[in-house]
Amino acid sequence: MRRRILEDRLVDAETAGSILGLRLDTVRKLTRKGELPFVRPTGRRSIRYRLADLEALIRMRSVPMRSAD
């Protein structure tokens, strides 16, 4: 139950950038291009990002380590 609450937590663009290691202007550009999922919880102007979506993006773009054979 607690894990689900954290996954549904919404963060602003600045926090999303910090989590993803991106600058704020990059987060906004990716949002405009439709490459970063977002929600509008209170109407037209407010944009937030789900932690679960950010974590999924990190996992999707992660490169597995090579073995040191």
PDB file of N, CA, C and O in Angstrom:
ATOM      1  N   MET A   1       0.838  -1.196   0.000  1.00  0.00           N
ATOM      2  CA  MET A   1       0.000   0.000   0.000  1.00  0.00           C
ATOM      3  C   MET A   1       0.877   1.252   0.000  1.00  0.00           C
ATOM      4  O   MET A   1       0.643   2.166  -0.791  1.00  0.00           O
ATOM      5  N   ARG A   2       1.883   1.307   0.876  1.00  0.00           N
ATOM      6  CA  ARG A   2       2.742   2.492   0.956  1.00  0.00           C
ATOM      7  C   ARG A   2       3.494   2.707  -0.351  1.00  0.00           C
ATOM      8  O   ARG A   2       3.650   3.845  -0.794  1.00  0.00           O
ATOM      9  N   ARG A   3       3.963   1.627  -0.974  1.00  0.00           N
ATOM     10  CA  ARG A   3       4.680   1.733  -2.250  1.00  0.00           C
ATOM     11  C   ARG A   3       3.781   2.369  -3.306  1.00  0.00           C
ATOM     12  O   ARG A   3       4.236   3.198  -4.094  1.00  0.00           O
ATOM     13  N   ARG A   4       2.526   1.987  -3.323  1.00  0.00           N
ATOM     14  CA  ARG A   4       1.570   2.524  -4.301  1.00  0.00           C
ATOM     15  C   ARG A   4       1.376   4.017  -4.076  1.00  0.00           C
ATOM     16  O   ARG A   4       1.271   4.771  -5.043  1.00  0.00           O
ATOM     17  N   ILE A   5       1.326   4.454  -2.840  1.00  0.00           N
ATOM     18  CA  ILE A   5       1.161   5.877  -2.535  1.00  0.00           C
ATOM     19  C   ILE A   5       2.361   6.655  -3.060  1.00  0.00           C
ATOM     20  O   ILE A   5       2.191   7.727  -3.640  1.00  0.00           O
ATOM     21  N   LEU A   6       3.568   6.136  -2.869  1.00  0.00           N
ATOM     22  CA  LEU A   6       4.762   6.816  -3.361  1.00  0.00           C
ATOM     23  C   LEU A   6       4.790   6.858  -4.883  1.00  0.00           C
ATOM     24  O   LEU A   6       5.196   7.865  -5.463  1.00  0.00           O
ATOM     25  N   GLU A   7       4.361   5.774  -5.544  1.00  0.00           N
ATOM     26  CA  GLU A   7       4.341   5.738  -6.999  1.00  0.00           C
ATOM     27  C   GLU A   7       3.383   6.772  -7.570  1.00  0.00           C
ATOM     28  O   GLU A   7       3.642   7.342  -8.630  1.00  0.00           O
ATOM     29  N   ASP A   8       2.281   7.016  -6.876  1.00  0.00           N
ATOM     30  CA  ASP A   8       1.284   7.973  -7.341  1.00  0.00           C
ATOM     31  C   ASP A   8       1.631   9.413  -6.981  1.00  0.00           C
ATOM     32  O   ASP A   8       0.944  10.341  -7.409  1.00  0.00           O
ATOM     33  N   ARG A   9       2.679   9.604  -6.208  1.00  0.00           N
ATOM     34  CA  ARG A   9       3.062  10.953  -5.783  1.00  0.00           C
ATOM     35  C   ARG A   9       3.433  11.794  -6.996  1.00  0.00           C
ATOM     36  O   ARG A   9       4.105  11.320  -7.912  1.00  0.00           O
ATOM     37  N   LEU A  10       2.993  13.036  -6.990  1.00  0.00           N
ATOM     38  CA  LEU A  10       3.274  13.950  -8.086  1.00  0.00           C
ATOM     39  C   LEU A  10       4.365  14.927  -7.673  1.00  0.00           C
ATOM     40  O   LEU A  10       4.399  15.391  -6.533  1.00  0.00           O
ATOM     41  N   VAL A  11       5.257  15.234  -8.608  1.00  0.00           N
ATOM     42  CA  VAL A  11       6.326  16.198  -8.350  1.00  0.00           C
ATOM     43  C   VAL A  11       6.316  17.255  -9.446  1.00  0.00           C
ATOM     44  O   VAL A  11       5.790  17.030 -10.536  1.00  0.00           O
ATOM     45  N   ASP A  12       6.904  18.409  -9.148  1.00  0.00           N
ATOM     46  CA  ASP A  12       6.969  19.491 -10.131  1.00  0.00           C
ATOM     47  C   ASP A  12       8.141  19.265 -11.091  1.00  0.00           C
ATOM     48  O   ASP A  12       8.909  18.315 -10.937  1.00  0.00           O
ATOM     49  N   ALA A  13       8.264  20.146 -12.076  1.00  0.00           N
ATOM     50  CA  ALA A  13       9.292  19.998 -13.116  1.00  0.00           C
ATOM     51  C   ALA A  13      10.701  20.077 -12.534  1.00  0.00           C
ATOM     52  O   ALA A  13      11.593  19.349 -12.970  1.00  0.00           O
ATOM     53  N   GLU A  14      10.903  20.942 -11.569  1.00  0.00           N
ATOM     54  CA  GLU A  14      12.230  21.073 -10.964  1.00  0.00           C
ATOM     55  C   GLU A  14      12.649  19.780 -10.268  1.00  0.00           C
ATOM     56  O   GLU A  14      13.788  19.336 -10.410  1.00  0.00           O
ATOM     57  N   THR A  15      11.730  19.182  -9.520  1.00  0.00           N
ATOM     58  CA  THR A  15      12.017  17.928  -8.831  1.00  0.00           C
ATOM     59  C   THR A  15      12.202  16.794  -9.833  1.00  0.00           C
ATOM     60  O   THR A  15      13.078  15.946  -9.662  1.00  0.00           O
ATOM     61  N   ALA A  16      11.381  16.778 -10.877  1.00  0.00           N
ATOM     62  CA  ALA A  16      11.520  15.754 -11.916  1.00  0.00           C
ATOM     63  C   ALA A  16      12.905  15.847 -12.555  1.00  0.00           C
ATOM     64  O   ALA A  16      13.551  14.827 -12.797  1.00  0.00           O
ATOM     65  N   GLY A  17      13.354  17.063 -12.826  1.00  0.00           N
ATOM     66  CA  GLY A  17      14.685  17.245 -13.397  1.00  0.00           C
ATOM     67  C   GLY A  17      15.774  16.743 -12.479  1.00  0.00           C
ATOM     68  O   GLY A  17      16.744  16.130 -12.925  1.00  0.00           O
ATOM     69  N   SER A  18      15.612  17.002 -11.202  1.00  0.00           N
ATOM     70  CA  SER A  18      16.586  16.537 -10.226  1.00  0.00           C
ATOM     71  C   SER A  18      16.642  15.012 -10.185  1.00  0.00           C
ATOM     72  O   SER A  18      17.725  14.430 -10.107  1.00  0.00           O
ATOM     73  N   ILE A  19      15.499  14.375 -10.236  1.00  0.00           N
ATOM     74  CA  ILE A  19      15.425  12.915 -10.215  1.00  0.00           C
ATOM     75  C   ILE A  19      16.056  12.327 -11.475  1.00  0.00           C
ATOM     76  O   ILE A  19      16.763  11.321 -11.413  1.00  0.00           O
ATOM     77  N   LEU A  20      15.795  12.960 -12.616  1.00  0.00           N
ATOM     78  CA  LEU A  20      16.287  12.451 -13.892  1.00  0.00           C
ATOM     79  C   LEU A  20      17.700  12.921 -14.227  1.00  0.00           C
ATOM     80  O   LEU A  20      18.315  12.423 -15.169  1.00  0.00           O
ATOM     81  N   GLY A  21      18.208  13.870 -13.465  1.00  0.00           N
ATOM     82  CA  GLY A  21      19.527  14.419 -13.755  1.00  0.00           C
ATOM     83  C   GLY A  21      19.505  15.351 -14.951  1.00  0.00           C
ATOM     84  O   GLY A  21      20.478  15.428 -15.702  1.00  0.00           O
ATOM     85  N   LEU A  22      18.385  16.067 -15.132  1.00  0.00           N
ATOM     86  CA  LEU A  22      18.219  16.976 -16.262  1.00  0.00           C
ATOM     87  C   LEU A  22      17.990  18.399 -15.779  1.00  0.00           C
ATOM     88  O   LEU A  22      17.507  18.624 -14.669  1.00  0.00           O
ATOM     89  N   ARG A  23      18.345  19.353 -16.625  1.00  0.00           N
ATOM     90  CA  ARG A  23      18.073  20.752 -16.309  1.00  0.00           C
ATOM     91  C   ARG A  23      16.579  21.036 -16.504  1.00  0.00           C
ATOM     92  O   ARG A  23      15.898  20.337 -17.254  1.00  0.00           O
ATOM     93  N   LEU A  24      16.095  22.047 -15.833  1.00  0.00           N
ATOM     94  CA  LEU A  24      14.678  22.404 -15.890  1.00  0.00           C
ATOM     95  C   LEU A  24      14.225  22.670 -17.323  1.00  0.00           C
ATOM     96  O   LEU A  24      13.148  22.223 -17.717  1.00  0.00           O
ATOM     97  N   ASP A  25      15.021  23.386 -18.104  1.00  0.00           N
ATOM     98  CA  ASP A  25      14.613  23.679 -19.481  1.00  0.00           C
ATOM     99  C   ASP A  25      14.534  22.402 -20.330  1.00  0.00           C
ATOM    100  O   ASP A  25      13.730  22.326 -21.258  1.00  0.00           O
ATOM    101  N   THR A  26      15.356  21.413 -20.017  1.00  0.00           N
ATOM    102  CA  THR A  26      15.296  20.133 -20.732  1.00  0.00           C
ATOM    103  C   THR A  26      14.022  19.384 -20.375  1.00  0.00           C
ATOM    104  O   THR A  26      13.387  18.795 -21.250  1.00  0.00           O
ATOM    105  N   VAL A  27      13.641  19.399 -19.109  1.00  0.00           N
ATOM    106  CA  VAL A  27      12.384  18.757 -18.691  1.00  0.00           C
ATOM    107  C   VAL A  27      11.216  19.411 -19.412  1.00  0.00           C
ATOM    108  O   VAL A  27      10.327  18.716 -19.905  1.00  0.00           O
ATOM    109  N   ARG A  28      11.206  20.726 -19.479  1.00  0.00           N
ATOM    110  CA  ARG A  28      10.107  21.433 -20.162  1.00  0.00           C
ATOM    111  C   ARG A  28      10.078  21.124 -21.659  1.00  0.00           C
ATOM    112  O   ARG A  28       9.005  20.978 -22.244  1.00  0.00           O
ATOM    113  N   LYS A  29      11.259  21.023 -22.278  1.00  0.00           N
ATOM    114  CA  LYS A  29      11.321  20.714 -23.702  1.00  0.00           C
ATOM    115  C   LYS A  29      10.803  19.301 -23.968  1.00  0.00           C
ATOM    116  O   LYS A  29      10.031  19.091 -24.904  1.00  0.00           O
ATOM    117  N   LEU A  30      11.224  18.330 -23.150  1.00  0.00           N
ATOM    118  CA  LEU A  30      10.753  16.957 -23.315  1.00  0.00           C
ATOM    119  C   LEU A  30       9.241  16.862 -23.098  1.00  0.00           C
ATOM    120  O   LEU A  30       8.562  16.073 -23.755  1.00  0.00           O
ATOM    121  N   THR A  31       8.725  17.663 -22.180  1.00  0.00           N
ATOM    122  CA  THR A  31       7.283  17.687 -21.921  1.00  0.00           C
ATOM    123  C   THR A  31       6.548  18.216 -23.153  1.00  0.00           C
ATOM    124  O   THR A  31       5.562  17.623 -23.590  1.00  0.00           O
ATOM    125  N   ARG A  32       7.024  19.322 -23.707  1.00  0.00           N
ATOM    126  CA  ARG A  32       6.391  19.903 -24.904  1.00  0.00           C
ATOM    127  C   ARG A  32       6.420  18.936 -26.082  1.00  0.00           C
ATOM    128  O   ARG A  32       5.462  18.870 -26.853  1.00  0.00           O
ATOM    129  N   LYS A  33       7.511  18.187 -26.226  1.00  0.00           N
ATOM    130  CA  LYS A  33       7.655  17.247 -27.337  1.00  0.00           C
ATOM    131  C   LYS A  33       6.870  15.950 -27.119  1.00  0.00           C
ATOM    132  O   LYS A  33       6.788  15.116 -28.020  1.00  0.00           O
ATOM    133  N   GLY A  34       6.293  15.780 -25.924  1.00  0.00           N
ATOM    134  CA  GLY A  34       5.527  14.574 -25.621  1.00  0.00           C
ATOM    135  C   GLY A  34       6.391  13.381 -25.261  1.00  0.00           C
ATOM    136  O   GLY A  34       5.919  12.244 -25.286  1.00  0.00           O
ATOM    137  N   GLU A  35       7.654  13.623 -24.925  1.00  0.00           N
ATOM    138  CA  GLU A  35       8.574  12.539 -24.588  1.00  0.00           C
ATOM    139  C   GLU A  35       8.627  12.252 -23.092  1.00  0.00           C
ATOM    140  O   GLU A  35       9.242  11.273 -22.669  1.00  0.00           O
ATOM    141  N   LEU A  36       8.000  13.082 -22.306  1.00  0.00           N
ATOM    142  CA  LEU A  36       7.983  12.913 -20.858  1.00  0.00           C
ATOM    143  C   LEU A  36       6.522  12.956 -20.400  1.00  0.00           C
ATOM    144  O   LEU A  36       5.865  13.989 -20.531  1.00  0.00           O
ATOM    145  N   PRO A  37       6.009  11.839 -19.862  1.00  0.00           N
ATOM    146  CA  PRO A  37       4.603  11.815 -19.441  1.00  0.00           C
ATOM    147  C   PRO A  37       4.348  12.774 -18.283  1.00  0.00           C
ATOM    148  O   PRO A  37       5.180  12.916 -17.387  1.00  0.00           O
ATOM    149  N   PHE A  38       3.194  13.426 -18.310  1.00  0.00           N
ATOM    150  CA  PHE A  38       2.838  14.373 -17.265  1.00  0.00           C
ATOM    151  C   PHE A  38       1.339  14.356 -17.033  1.00  0.00           C
ATOM    152  O   PHE A  38       0.584  13.794 -17.827  1.00  0.00           O
ATOM    153  N   VAL A  39       0.918  14.968 -15.952  1.00  0.00           N
ATOM    154  CA  VAL A  39      -0.511  15.123 -15.639  1.00  0.00           C
ATOM    155  C   VAL A  39      -0.790  16.591 -15.329  1.00  0.00           C
ATOM    156  O   VAL A  39       0.107  17.342 -14.946  1.00  0.00           O
ATOM    157  N   ARG A  40      -2.021  16.973 -15.498  1.00  0.00           N
ATOM    158  CA  ARG A  40      -2.481  18.322 -15.145  1.00  0.00           C
ATOM    159  C   ARG A  40      -3.533  18.181 -14.043  1.00  0.00           C
ATOM    160  O   ARG A  40      -4.727  18.090 -14.327  1.00  0.00           O
ATOM    161  N   PRO A  41      -3.087  18.164 -12.792  1.00  0.00           N
ATOM    162  CA  PRO A  41      -4.005  17.865 -11.687  1.00  0.00           C
ATOM    163  C   PRO A  41      -5.037  18.951 -11.402  1.00  0.00           C
ATOM    164  O   PRO A  41      -6.107  18.652 -10.871  1.00  0.00           O
ATOM    165  N   THR A  42      -4.747  20.187 -11.738  1.00  0.00           N
ATOM    166  CA  THR A  42      -5.671  21.266 -11.367  1.00  0.00           C
ATOM    167  C   THR A  42      -6.157  22.081 -12.546  1.00  0.00           C
ATOM    168  O   THR A  42      -6.769  23.132 -12.355  1.00  0.00           O
ATOM    169  N   GLY A  43      -5.905  21.635 -13.734  1.00  0.00           N
ATOM    170  CA  GLY A  43      -6.381  22.401 -14.874  1.00  0.00           C
ATOM    171  C   GLY A  43      -5.335  22.576 -15.950  1.00  0.00           C
ATOM    172  O   GLY A  43      -4.473  21.718 -16.141  1.00  0.00           O
ATOM    173  N   ARG A  44      -5.415  23.689 -16.650  1.00  0.00           N
ATOM    174  CA  ARG A  44      -4.619  23.884 -17.854  1.00  0.00           C
ATOM    175  C   ARG A  44      -3.146  24.163 -17.613  1.00  0.00           C
ATOM    176  O   ARG A  44      -2.307  23.636 -18.343  1.00  0.00           O
ATOM    177  N   ARG A  45      -2.802  24.959 -16.630  1.00  0.00           N
ATOM    178  CA  ARG A  45      -1.424  25.424 -16.498  1.00  0.00           C
ATOM    179  C   ARG A  45      -0.526  24.555 -15.626  1.00  0.00           C
ATOM    180  O   ARG A  45       0.672  24.443 -15.886  1.00  0.00           O
ATOM    181  N   SER A  46      -1.080  23.958 -14.624  1.00  0.00           N
ATOM    182  CA  SER A  46      -0.292  23.180 -13.676  1.00  0.00           C
ATOM    183  C   SER A  46       0.133  21.847 -14.298  1.00  0.00           C
ATOM    184  O   SER A  46      -0.707  21.084 -14.777  1.00  0.00           O
ATOM    185  N   ILE A  47       1.429  21.575 -14.287  1.00  0.00           N
ATOM    186  CA  ILE A  47       1.945  20.312 -14.808  1.00  0.00           C
ATOM    187  C   ILE A  47       2.729  19.620 -13.703  1.00  0.00           C
ATOM    188  O   ILE A  47       3.556  20.237 -13.032  1.00  0.00           O
ATOM    189  N   ARG A  48       2.461  18.337 -13.524  1.00  0.00           N
ATOM    190  CA  ARG A  48       3.173  17.527 -12.541  1.00  0.00           C
ATOM    191  C   ARG A  48       3.560  16.210 -13.190  1.00  0.00           C
ATOM    192  O   ARG A  48       3.041  15.836 -14.242  1.00  0.00           O
ATOM    193  N   TYR A  49       4.491  15.514 -12.535  1.00  0.00           N
ATOM    194  CA  TYR A  49       5.022  14.260 -13.049  1.00  0.00           C
ATOM    195  C   TYR A  49       4.875  13.189 -11.982  1.00  0.00           C
ATOM    196  O   TYR A  49       5.181  13.426 -10.813  1.00  0.00           O
ATOM    197  N   ARG A  50       4.401  11.997 -12.383  1.00  0.00           N
ATOM    198  CA  ARG A  50       4.274  10.877 -11.447  1.00  0.00           C
ATOM    199  C   ARG A  50       5.641  10.260 -11.216  1.00  0.00           C
ATOM    200  O   ARG A  50       6.400  10.036 -12.159  1.00  0.00           O
ATOM    201  N   LEU A  51       5.948   9.986  -9.955  1.00  0.00           N
ATOM    202  CA  LEU A  51       7.210   9.325  -9.634  1.00  0.00           C
ATOM    203  C   LEU A  51       7.330   7.984 -10.356  1.00  0.00           C
ATOM    204  O   LEU A  51       8.410   7.625 -10.826  1.00  0.00           O
ATOM    205  N   ALA A  52       6.237   7.254 -10.443  1.00  0.00           N
ATOM    206  CA  ALA A  52       6.264   5.950 -11.115  1.00  0.00           C
ATOM    207  C   ALA A  52       6.663   6.104 -12.577  1.00  0.00           C
ATOM    208  O   ALA A  52       7.407   5.276 -13.103  1.00  0.00           O
ATOM    209  N   ASP A  53       6.181   7.151 -13.241  1.00  0.00           N
ATOM    210  CA  ASP A  53       6.541   7.387 -14.641  1.00  0.00           C
ATOM    211  C   ASP A  53       8.017   7.740 -14.772  1.00  0.00           C
ATOM    212  O   ASP A  53       8.685   7.290 -15.703  1.00  0.00           O
ATOM    213  N   LEU A  54       8.525   8.538 -13.846  1.00  0.00           N
ATOM    214  CA  LEU A  54       9.938   8.913 -13.890  1.00  0.00           C
ATOM    215  C   LEU A  54      10.825   7.690 -13.647  1.00  0.00           C
ATOM    216  O   LEU A  54      11.843   7.512 -14.317  1.00  0.00           O
ATOM    217  N   GLU A  55      10.435   6.856 -12.691  1.00  0.00           N
ATOM    218  CA  GLU A  55      11.200   5.633 -12.414  1.00  0.00           C
ATOM    219  C   GLU A  55      11.181   4.697 -13.614  1.00  0.00           C
ATOM    220  O   GLU A  55      12.198   4.086 -13.942  1.00  0.00           O
ATOM    221  N   ALA A  56      10.032   4.580 -14.271  1.00  0.00           N
ATOM    222  CA  ALA A  56       9.924   3.724 -15.457  1.00  0.00           C
ATOM    223  C   ALA A  56      10.815   4.253 -16.582  1.00  0.00           C
ATOM    224  O   ALA A  56      11.452   3.470 -17.287  1.00  0.00           O
ATOM    225  N   LEU A  57      10.862   5.551 -16.750  1.00  0.00           N
ATOM    226  CA  LEU A  57      11.714   6.151 -17.769  1.00  0.00           C
ATOM    227  C   LEU A  57      13.187   5.869 -17.494  1.00  0.00           C
ATOM    228  O   LEU A  57      13.950   5.561 -18.409  1.00  0.00           O
ATOM    229  N   ILE A  58      13.578   5.977 -16.232  1.00  0.00           N
ATOM    230  CA  ILE A  58      14.963   5.679 -15.853  1.00  0.00           C
ATOM    231  C   ILE A  58      15.293   4.221 -16.160  1.00  0.00           C
ATOM    232  O   ILE A  58      16.345   3.932 -16.731  1.00  0.00           O
ATOM    233  N   ARG A  59      14.399   3.295 -15.786  1.00  0.00           N
ATOM    234  CA  ARG A  59      14.628   1.872 -16.053  1.00  0.00           C
ATOM    235  C   ARG A  59      14.701   1.600 -17.556  1.00  0.00           C
ATOM    236  O   ARG A  59      15.545   0.827 -18.008  1.00  0.00           O
ATOM    237  N   MET A  60      13.826   2.227 -18.321  1.00  0.00           N
ATOM    238  CA  MET A  60      13.762   2.001 -19.753  1.00  0.00           C
ATOM    239  C   MET A  60      15.040   2.484 -20.450  1.00  0.00           C
ATOM    240  O   MET A  60      15.489   1.869 -21.417  1.00  0.00           O
ATOM    241  N   ARG A  61      15.612   3.562 -19.970  1.00  0.00           N
ATOM    242  CA  ARG A  61      16.787   4.142 -20.622  1.00  0.00           C
ATOM    243  C   ARG A  61      18.108   3.725 -19.990  1.00  0.00           C
ATOM    244  O   ARG A  61      19.170   4.189 -20.404  1.00  0.00           O
ATOM    245  N   SER A  62      18.045   2.852 -18.993  1.00  0.00           N
ATOM    246  CA  SER A  62      19.267   2.379 -18.347  1.00  0.00           C
ATOM    247  C   SER A  62      19.960   1.344 -19.233  1.00  0.00           C
ATOM    248  O   SER A  62      19.311   0.532 -19.892  1.00  0.00           O
ATOM    249  N   VAL A  63      21.258   1.394 -19.230  1.00  0.00           N
ATOM    250  CA  VAL A  63      22.061   0.441 -19.998  1.00  0.00           C
ATOM    251  C   VAL A  63      22.648  -0.559 -19.015  1.00  0.00           C
ATOM    252  O   VAL A  63      23.302  -0.167 -18.049  1.00  0.00           O
ATOM    253  N   PRO A  64      22.417  -1.865 -19.254  1.00  0.00           N
ATOM    254  CA  PRO A  64      22.967  -2.857 -18.324  1.00  0.00           C
ATOM    255  C   PRO A  64      24.497  -2.856 -18.350  1.00  0.00           C
ATOM    256  O   PRO A  64      25.117  -2.576 -19.376  1.00  0.00           O
ATOM    257  N   MET A  65      25.077  -3.171 -17.217  1.00  0.00           N
ATOM    258  CA  MET A  65      26.539  -3.242 -17.122  1.00  0.00           C
ATOM    259  C   MET A  65      27.043  -4.468 -17.860  1.00  0.00           C
ATOM    260  O   MET A  65      26.396  -5.515 -17.878  1.00  0.00           O
ATOM    261  N   ARG A  66      28.199  -4.318 -18.461  1.00  0.00           N
ATOM    262  CA  ARG A  66      28.839  -5.461 -19.118  1.00  0.00           C
ATOM    263  C   ARG A  66      29.625  -6.244 -18.073  1.00  0.00           C
ATOM    264  O   ARG A  66      30.141  -5.688 -17.103  1.00  0.00           O
ATOM    265  N   SER A  67      29.698  -7.529 -18.300  1.00  0.00           N
ATOM    266  CA  SER A  67      30.499  -8.333 -17.387  1.00  0.00           C
ATOM    267  C   SER A  67      31.981  -8.122 -17.717  1.00  0.00           C
ATOM    268  O   SER A  67      32.336  -7.835 -18.861  1.00  0.00           O
ATOM    269  N   ALA A  68      32.825  -8.264 -16.719  1.00  0.00           N
ATOM    270  CA  ALA A  68      34.261  -8.029 -16.884  1.00  0.00           C
ATOM    271  C   ALA A  68      35.003  -9.323 -17.179  1.00  0.00           C
ATOM    272  O   ALA A  68      36.014  -9.631 -16.549  1.00  0.00           O
ATOM    273  N   ASP A  69      34.489 -10.072 -18.142  1.00  0.00           N
ATOM    274  CA  ASP A  69      35.105 -11.377 -18.491  1.00  0.00           C
ATOM    275  C   ASP A  69      36.502 -11.218 -18.970  1.00  0.00           C
ATOM    276  O   ASP A  69      37.157 -12.206 -19.301  1.00  0.00           O
TER     277      ASP A  69
END
